Amino acid sequence: MKKLFIFAFTALLLLTACQPTPDAPIVVQKDMEQMLEKADRPENGVREAALPDIPQGRYTFSATGLDGRLRIAVNAEITVPETTAMPIVHVKRGGFPQELVTKLFNHFYAGETAYDASSEHVETKAEIEPLIIDAKRRLADGSYAEYGYTEEEYTARLKRIEERYSAAPETAPALPISNGTMHIQELENIGDYLLLNVDNDTASDTARTMNVLTPNSRYSANSGFGTHLYYRVHSRTKKTVEYNSQGILRTDGKNLPEAARKKLTISFNEAKALCDDMFAAAELSDDYKLGHAFLVGDTGMGVYSGDGKELGTPAENYAYRLYYTRMINGIPCFVNTDIGLDDSNNGTTSLPWYYEYISFTVDNGGLTYLSWHNPIEIMDAVTENAALLPFNDIIDVFEAMIRIEYEAFLNKWTDGSGEMDINIDTVELCLVRVRERDSEATGLLVPAWVFYGNNTVVSNDGSTLYDFAHGNASSWNKEPFPILIINAVDGSTIDLGRGY
């Protein structure tokens, strides 16, 4: 499995490296320089604290395009950070330092022994013996021929299995005890990484595993391979409940459907506290906050639309999925709900840079899954207080560009025949990372207005796909994601798939 994982990422890197060079990269770089100039001049905009034209409550808008084939509906809460200054911040690809990993390890395995599970598995005689019995049976009844073996070949196979049995120990050696220290793992064509792979006592029915993979060199950091930290809790003997995004409902715990209220015994606040406790243990309480939270169901198909309308049979199990985001001086970055979101579609030879992603899943048993990917590292502030365009100017850009971009998008992906519905429920002023065009690993967090929502596409043949973005779509409705992002400094649109 590990080899397949590495191969898949290696293939991704090779494909990305073959992308064509853009026609006019200098123009894009000039735009970034002009944006920074505007951000530093108050006469080009107004400071965030002095934005009087941001309406209280909600922003509503509706429009159609392509003779009614494109339908846009906005009924969105407007969210603005409590700050007197919106900065622009220089950042680079980051990782998980040992100090942080140790704190999280101590938090998850407090008071118990954890074991290094990265060692190669050692086969025991008890594991090999069934293979010998089966091979002898097939030799006796001739069924080895069903697999393309001759009798001579299968006899030789049995001999090799018996040799493995002779060399195998009666019991597997005990796994070494881990104290949370990562060790070097060399990945072919990618470079050195630091790896941690631990488990609790395997005698316990409840498995609690933690896996970390983080760059150990500049070469690996810039490889585009990605960085991750997983923590998972599941039963070793019972089927694991798998929660998916089919049936997403945005929630704060007060709007749960009756079916979920009957099954969820843990409250939303209790679920959030478990996530907050992890960041407190890591001494990062001020650096990460809850962004968006949703109700999710298991594969029992608890299907709900974004407004809570029941579309199918309720799930057998429910959980909260909480997405956290990085905070910069009390200002949130955009909330990423797509684990695979990167800027590899930027038309350059640069390697992909994945956006930071932090997702917790909490059910009645407590924290069942944490997935934290690709943290950034803060370098310095380019400007402490950027001049921003008035909100009305941003809305003018939105109402024009939402039609222009999605009319072209819909025509391209449905050969000019499909229909699309766009629904937007949240508008947020936050920070969004854009890539510096002359660098593989550095970028800027810039103030931007993010319009979160979903879209649904119905093709002429009646097939339905959801959430078209960056050339991809889903077969089910997912969490709201950035439908459109507008740079709050210069009014340009930001494409996360391109990184600018």
Residue, then its C-alpha position, 0 to 999 in steps of 0.5 A: m500500500k505504501k508503494l502504491f501511495i508513493f507511486a501515485f504521488t510520483a506520477l502526479l509530480l511528473l504530470t505536473a512538471c510537464q504542463p506548458t509554460p504560460d504565455a505571459p507570466i510577466v503580466v501576472q507578476k506585474d499585477m501582483e506588484q500593482m496589487l501590493e502598491k494599491a494595498d499600501r496606498p490609502e487613497n486606493g481604497v479604505r481601511e478595513a475598520a472604515l468599511p461603512d457600506i458592508p450591510q448588516g445581516r445578509y446579502t441577497f442576489s439572483a440572476t440567470g444566464l445562458d437563456g436560463r440554463l445558469r441560475i444563481a441564488v445568493n442568500a448569504e450571511i456576511t462575515v467580517p473579522e473583528t480587526t482594525a487592520m487587514p495585513i498581507v503576509h509572506v508565507k511558505r510551505g511548512g511542515f510539522p516540527q518535532e516540538l509540535v508532534t511531541k505535544l500532539f503525541n503526548h495529548f493523544y497517548a497521555g498515560e499509556t504506552a504507544y508503539d512504533a508501528s512503522s516497522e515491517h510486519v514479521e510473519t509468524k508460523a500461525e499466519i503461514e500455516p493456513l497457506i500450507i494447508d490450502a496449497k496441499r489441498r489444491l495439489a490434492d484436488g488439482s484446483y491449482a490449475e484454475y490459477g494457471y499453475t502446472e503441478e510442478e510449478y505448484t509443488a515448487r510454490l508449496k516448497r517456498i511457503e514451507e521454507r517461509y514457515s520454517a524460518a518464521p518465529e512462533t510469535a511476532p517480536a514486540l513493537p518498539i515503544s514510541n515516545g513520539t519522535m519522528h525518524i527519517q524516511e527516504l522516498e524515491n524521487i521525493g527526498d527525505y521525510l520525517l515519519l511517525n507511525v504509532d499505535n496503542d496496545t494491539a491487545s486493546d480492541t480500540a485502535r488509536t493510530m497517529n501518522v505524520l509525514t513531514p519534509n526533512s529538507r528543502y528538496s522534499a519541502n519543495s517536491g509538491f508531495g505534501t505533508h500530513l498528520y492523521y489521527r484515527v480511532h476505530s475498532r479492531t474487530k468491528k466494522t468501522v463507521e465511515y462518514n462521508s459528505q453525502g448529506i452535508l448540512r451546515t450546523d451549529g448543533k441547533n438545527l439538527p434534523e430529528a433523525a440526527r437528534k435521536k442518534l447523536t448523544i454528543s452535543f455540538n459544543e462538546a464536539k468542538a471542545l474536543c477539537d479546541d483541546m487539541f490545539a490547546a495541548a499544542e499551544l496553538s489556541d490563538d492560531y487555529k479556530l473553527g471555520h465551518a461545521f457540518l452534520v455528516g452521515d455514514t454510508g447508510m445514505g443519510v442524504y440532506s441538501g444544504d438547506g436541511k431538506e431530507l432527500g433520502t433515507p436517514a443514516e444509521n450513524y451521524a457525526y459532526r465534521l468540523y473544519y478549522t482554519r489558521m488565524i493571522n492576528g485574529i483574522p481567519c484564512f479561507v476555510n478549505t473543505d477539499i483535502g486534495l485542493d492545490d494550485s497545479n492547474n496554474g499552467t506553469t512548470s511549478l509543482p503543486w502547492y496544496y492548501e492547508y486543510i484541517s478536518f475533525t470528525v466527532d461522533n458519539g464515541g468522541l474524536t474519531y478522525l483528524s486529518w491535517h495537511n500542508p500547514i504554511e509557515i509565516m515569514d513576515a508581514v508585507t503590509e500591516n494594514a492593506a487598503l481595501l476596496p469598498f464592499n459595493d465595488i466587490i459586489d459589482v465585481f461578483e455580480a458580473m464575474i459569477r455569470i462570466e466565469y460560470e457561463a464559460f465553465l458550464n459551456k465548456w464542461t457540458d458542450g454548451s447544453g447543460e444546466m447549472d444551479i449555484n447557491i451561495d450561503t456565506v460571504e466572508l472577508c478573510l485571507v487567501r494564499v496566492r503563489e509568488r510566480d517566481s518561487e516554488a514554495t512562497g506566496l502571500l496571504v492577501p485579503a479577499w472576499v470568499f463566496y462559499g456555496n455549491n453548484t449542481v450540473v444537470s446534463n442533457d442525458g439527465s445525469t447530475l454532478y455536483d460542485f464543479a470546480h477546478g475541472n473536477a466534480s462530485s457524484w454527491n453534494k458536498e460541503p460548501f466551497p469557494i464558488l468565487i474569490i475576489n481580491a479585496v485590494d484590487g478586485s481581481t478574481i483569485d482561482l485556487g486551482r491556479g494559485y493566483 
